[in-house]
Amino acid sequence: MTALDKTDFLSEKTRQFLAERHHPMLIGGRWVDAASGQKLEVLNPADEALIATVPAGSPADVDAAVKAARSAFETGPWPRFKPAERERLLLRLADLVERDGQTLAEIESIDNGKSAAIAHAVDVSVAASFLRYMAGWATKIEGSTMDVSVPFMPQAEFVAYTRKEPVGVVAAIVAWNFPLLLAAWKLGPALATGCTVVLKPAEQTPLSALYLGRLIEEAGYPAGVVNIVTGDGPGAGAPLTGHPGVNKITFTGSTEVGKLIGKAAMDNMARVTLELGGKSPVIVLEDCDPAMAAAGAANAIYFNQGQVCCAGSRLYAHKKIFDRVVADLAAAANALKIGHGLDAATQIGPLVSREQMDRVCGYIDIGRAQGAEVVAGGGRAGDVGYFVRPTVLTQVEQKMRVVQEEIFGPVVVAMPYDDLDQVAAWANDTPYGLGASCVNPPGCSVR
Ligand code: ADP
């Protein structure tokens, strides 16, 4: 494992940002602390060092942010912005994200643990291109006209049409696995359509959202159009989803919290979009190339340290090639270079937090206790930082917790199967949806 004790090579902007040490939140165009004065500590998961503090938002701060968003939605310049002006602002924001891409990637790496190189290539560039994509929608939102068949007043003629209008104040609550990208996925549609937003980043990873707040200001968004409230779930998330001034909730995170948010939305009659957990199957067919399948399966589970909602966390390989696939997968897992996300050679960074590391290691222990065999990895790497070795578990059965529950870490369970009907039933034997993949033989026309 590599450890970096120097950060001299960080971009100048990253160093300046980190040197500030405390980062206030953005409410109504002002950078403010929590009304209570409370702060949250932000740690670097690679070395457990304190990187920064942010305000610990509470119901009073959430209320101020929702009111600022409401006022920006109803008065001020934003409601008068023409679609083409909303488009131009989103394009400008995308350019700024790209301009400061290196800084955003470095911040993401230090805050979340992920590789800065991958954060730049994936998180930042997908965020920028997604904002551009959504910019295009601003000018293409249309209603419809229709002939109506109203039966009474036979002589009367009717003109009927629909208009699509912004729903109002959007509460956007995001998880810690792709902090910048998830924020962009929430902001893009809301801003393209003319809504205003209260964004709450995850308490583990608030920094890229706060940096993005500066770019939002620089792009020229009027005060209050985007508000960013930092804080934890009970302190800031729950009061935000329960606030009667919110018209729409969009959430990415755990299924457990998603259920609470669904109930809160129902109580307020707010619209809601939830993107939750997964336990996605990867099915390897009998006549496919085992080496290719193993390489794909490794990428499916170990990308972003397995902290991906659609990670391929269940591997089903046909019994004829199961041993070879598993051997290649275990070799791939053992070969991955574990290290600090700022090291360009790193392939597996730390998990986001001690809590997550303990949870993932706890699942590996549960697997062992229920009879699973650890053929690669099997626990924590090192004793500083939240590193978990890429792990493969075999000798597992459908009913075991490691097969049924989302682990959200670099742990895959592998099972052999006999026939397609059997594996299809196993693949579907999960409370989750989200993703599935199938590895076909080379040259197969079905993809
Ligand atoms: P994970 O379990 O992966 O850490 P969570 O679903 O707990 O993910 O967190 C995702 C986001 O939801 C974070 O921003 C977190 O602060 C927020 N959150 C957690 N609990 C609640 C809650 N009760 N109401 C609203 N938001 C919450």
Residues whose N, C-alpha, C, O or C-beta is under 5 A from the ligand:
A	BS01	ADP	I173 V174 A175 K200 P201 A202 E203 G231 D232 G233 P234 G237 A238 T241 T252 G253 S254 V257 L260
